[in-house]
């Protein structure tokens, strides 16, 4: 079981802003369609409770935690909008040419959900 932190004060400072969390057009489409509910980054882009806005739709960050690439499962890949880890890995390596895929490499997971408008 991956340790999941929801206390912002126990996380290191953010390295980027939430506006940069989901930027690729194909990823934005997946989020808007409900097919992508998490994104992994090499830095921390958001705090729990922060709101991300994409094309006018709002999404709230529910969990932020660290995970190694070796811990990724097909279920994690489905959160990212892929069928399995291999599909996710191929996509990441095509976006970041020359990036090694190292099982011990740590990434920050940001899980989010749509904000229900009242």
Secondary structure as UniProt FT lines:
FT   HELIX           8..10
FT   HELIX           18..20
FT   HELIX           25..32
FT   TURN            33..34
FT   STRAND          38..41
FT   TURN            48..49
FT   STRAND          51..54
FT   TURN            55..56
FT   STRAND          57..68
FT   HELIX           69..71
FT   HELIX           74..79
FT   TURN            80..81
FT   HELIX           85..95
FT   TURN            97..98
FT   TURN            103..104
FT   STRAND          106..114
//
